[in-house]
Amino acid sequence: MTVFVGTSGWQYKDWRDVLYAGGVPQRLWLEEYAAGFATVESNNAFYRLPSRETFARWRERTPEGFVMAVKASRYLTHIKRLREPAEPVARLTEHATGLGDRLGPVLLQLPPTLQADAALLDDCLRCFPAGTRVAVEPRHDSWWTPQVRAVLQARGAALCWADLHSRPATPLWRTSGFAYLRLHQGRARPWPRYGRQALATWVRRLTDTWPDTCDAYVYFNNDPGGAAVRDAMAFARLTDAAGLQVTRTPHQLASGAGSTD
């Protein structure tokens, strides 16, 4: 199993002096991020879909082997609420292909008020080109049904495993040939950090569920104060200790950022 470990986004001003040294200008933060991490989940597209040229520039600014997962536009997930998906999916796909070989999975994070509709989800997933890795993160409990699980399995889409307060916020279904895990907020101090036991438990869940031939994408979304950076580094160490292949994380934080433990 190859475990891709990164964070949800890279443009956080409070990461200065944590991941980014004070003298590094913000316009070079992607390069600095990609020197330490081999993957990122881009949430830019959720708020405003970047142009194909912007995605292409991100490809040029990152090293070979770098992987960028893309969070789908809220126009598709929150405004259209998965209805009439053909045009927004086609537009997202056309723009994101500017990443070329850097393009990783596409994340569909559904609004918490959107209740289950297996047929609607199926109609959306079938619009993605063959071979696209799509992860779906529902946030309403009505989605946890055999019908929804069957749609995900039939379309080869991953149920995005989600953690909130160091506990699973979703069923731990395996519905595709890859794993996708998002960690939103831990219970350790300082807030919103994750403790070692919580992280080790997620490593074990991945190894217990997925065979060695699968890829796993793990992104920390607890960005305040650089918690995501520190927790990603700690998670990578635990993953490596478990004997799994894990992508690079920074060797150390920027001067003065303190311990990653």
C-alpha positions in Angstrom: 0.0 0.0 0.0 1.2 3.5 -0.9 -0.1 6.1 1.5 -0.2 9.6 0.2 -0.2 12.0 3.2 -0.8 15.7 3.0 -3.1 18.6 4.0 -6.3 20.1 2.7 -4.9 23.3 1.2 -1.6 25.1 1.5 -2.4 28.8 1.6 -2.9 29.5 5.3 -1.3 32.7 6.7 -0.9 31.1 10.2 1.4 28.5 8.6 4.1 31.1 8.3 6.9 30.2 10.7 5.3 26.7 10.9 5.7 25.2 7.4 6.9 28.4 5.7 9.9 30.3 6.9 9.2 34.0 7.5 11.3 35.1 4.5 9.4 33.0 1.9 6.9 35.1 0.0 3.3 33.7 -0.2 3.6 33.4 -4.0 6.1 30.6 -3.5 4.3 28.7 -0.9 3.2 26.0 -3.3 6.8 25.3 -4.2 7.7 25.3 -0.5 4.8 23.0 0.3 5.7 20.6 -2.5 9.3 20.4 -1.3 8.0 18.9 1.9 4.9 17.0 0.9 4.2 14.9 -2.1 0.4 15.5 -2.2 -2.2 18.1 -1.4 -5.9 18.3 -1.5 -6.8 21.6 -3.3 -9.9 23.2 -1.9 -9.6 26.3 -4.2 -11.8 24.7 -6.8 -14.6 24.3 -4.2 -15.0 28.1 -3.8 -14.1 29.2 -7.4 -13.0 26.7 -10.1 -9.6 27.7 -11.3 -8.9 28.0 -15.1 -7.2 25.1 -16.9 -4.2 27.5 -17.2 -4.0 27.8 -13.4 -4.1 24.1 -13.0 -1.4 23.8 -15.6 0.8 26.4 -13.8 0.4 24.4 -10.6 1.7 21.4 -12.5 4.7 23.4 -13.6 5.4 24.6 -10.1 5.4 21.1 -8.5 8.0 18.3 -8.9 7.5 15.1 -10.8 5.4 12.6 -8.8 3.5 15.2 -6.9 -0.3 14.5 -6.6 -3.0 17.0 -6.2 -6.5 15.9 -5.2 -9.2 18.3 -6.3 -12.3 19.2 -4.2 -15.2 19.6 -6.7 -16.9 23.0 -7.1 -19.6 23.9 -4.7 -21.7 24.8 -7.8 -22.0 21.0 -8.4 -22.4 19.9 -4.8 -24.0 22.7 -2.9 -25.9 24.8 -5.5 -27.0 22.2 -8.0 -26.9 19.6 -5.2 -25.8 17.0 -7.8 -28.7 17.8 -10.1 -28.0 18.2 -13.8 -24.4 17.2 -13.3 -23.2 16.7 -16.9 -22.1 20.3 -17.5 -20.4 21.1 -14.2 -18.6 17.7 -14.1 -17.4 18.2 -17.7 -16.2 21.7 -16.9 -14.4 20.6 -13.7 -12.8 17.7 -15.6 -11.7 19.9 -18.5 -10.1 22.4 -16.2 -8.4 19.9 -13.8 -6.8 18.0 -16.7 -4.4 21.0 -16.8 -2.7 19.2 -13.9 -1.7 16.3 -16.3 0.0 13.6 -14.4 -0.3 15.5 -11.1 -4.0 15.0 -11.0 -5.2 12.8 -8.2 -8.7 11.9 -7.0 -11.7 14.3 -7.2 -13.6 14.8 -3.9 -17.3 15.4 -3.8 -18.1 16.8 -0.4 -21.9 16.9 -0.1 -23.7 19.5 2.0 -24.9 18.4 5.4 -28.5 19.2 4.5 -28.5 17.0 1.4 -30.3 13.7 2.2 -29.6 10.4 0.5 -30.6 10.0 -3.1 -28.8 7.0 -4.6 -30.1 7.6 -8.1 -29.0 11.2 -8.0 -25.5 10.1 -6.9 -25.3 7.5 -9.6 -26.3 10.0 -12.3 -23.5 12.3 -11.1 -20.8 9.6 -10.9 -21.5 8.3 -14.4 -20.6 11.7 -15.8 -17.0 11.4 -14.8 -14.6 10.0 -17.5 -13.6 6.4 -17.1 -10.6 6.0 -14.9 -11.2 9.1 -12.8 -10.8 8.4 -9.1 -13.8 10.0 -7.3 -14.3 10.0 -3.5 -17.6 11.0 -2.0 -18.1 12.5 1.4 -21.8 12.6 2.4 -22.6 14.4 5.6 -26.1 13.4 6.3 -26.8 10.1 8.1 -29.5 9.1 5.6 -26.7 8.1 3.2 -25.6 5.0 5.1 -27.7 2.5 3.2 -27.1 -0.6 1.1 -28.3 1.2 -2.0 -25.8 4.0 -1.6 -23.0 1.5 -1.0 -24.0 -0.4 -4.1 -23.8 2.7 -6.2 -20.4 3.6 -5.0 -19.2 0.1 -5.6 -20.7 -0.1 -9.1 -19.1 3.2 -10.1 -15.8 2.4 -8.4 -16.0 5.5 -6.2 -14.6 5.6 -2.7 -16.6 6.4 0.3 -14.5 9.1 1.9 -13.7 8.1 5.4 -14.1 11.1 7.6 -12.9 11.8 11.2 -14.4 14.4 13.5 -13.2 14.6 17.1 -11.0 11.6 16.7 -14.0 9.3 15.8 -15.3 8.0 12.5 -18.0 10.3 11.1 -18.8 7.8 8.3 -19.2 4.0 8.0 -15.8 2.3 7.2 -17.0 0.9 3.9 -14.5 -0.2 1.3 -16.2 0.6 -2.0 -13.3 1.1 -4.5 -9.8 0.2 -5.3 -8.4 3.1 -3.3 -8.9 4.7 0.1 -9.6 8.3 0.9 -9.5 9.7 4.4 -10.1 13.2 5.7 -9.3 14.2 9.3 -11.2 17.3 10.3 -10.6 17.9 14.0 -8.9 16.0 16.8 -9.4 16.0 20.5 -5.8 16.6 21.6 -4.2 19.8 22.8 -3.5 22.3 21.6 -6.8 22.4 19.6 -7.4 21.0 17.0 -4.5 18.5 17.1 -4.8 14.7 17.0 -3.2 12.5 19.6 -0.9 9.6 18.9 -3.4 6.9 19.7 -6.1 8.4 17.4 -3.6 8.5 14.5 -2.3 5.0 15.2 -5.9 3.8 15.1 -6.5 5.2 11.7 -3.3 3.6 10.4 -4.6 0.3 11.7 -8.0 0.7 10.1 -6.4 1.3 6.7 -4.1 -1.7 7.0 -7.0 -3.9 8.2 -9.3 -2.9 5.4 -7.1 -2.4 2.3 -4.7 -4.8 0.6 -1.1 -3.9 -0.1 -1.8 -3.2 -3.7 -4.1 -0.2 -3.0 -3.3 3.5 -2.7 -4.6 5.5 0.2 -5.0 9.3 0.2 -4.9 10.9 3.7 -5.5 14.6 4.1 -5.6 16.6 7.3 -8.1 19.4 7.3 -7.4 20.8 10.8 -5.4 23.7 9.5 -5.6 26.3 12.4 -2.2 27.0 13.8 -0.5 24.5 11.6 -2.1 21.5 13.3 -2.6 19.8 10.0 1.1 20.0 9.2 2.2 18.6 12.5 -0.4 15.8 12.5 0.4 14.8 8.9 4.1 14.5 9.9 3.2 12.4 12.9 0.8 10.2 10.9 3.5 9.6 8.3 5.9 8.4 11.0 3.4 6.0 12.4 2.5 4.7 8.8 6.2 4.1 8.1 6.6 2.3 11.5 3.7 0.0 10.5 5.7 -1.1 7.4 3.7 0.8 4.8 5.1 2.9 2.0 4.4 6.5 2.7 5.0 9.7 0.8 7.4 12.3 2.0 6.6 14.8 4.7 8.8 17.7 5.9 11.8 16.6 7.9 11.4 19.6 10.2 9.2 22.6 10.7 10.3 26.2 10.1 12.5 27.7 12.7 10.7 28.4 16.0 7.7 26.3 15.2 8.2 23.8 18.0 7.7 20.1 18.3 5.6 17.9 16.0 4.9 15.4 18.7 
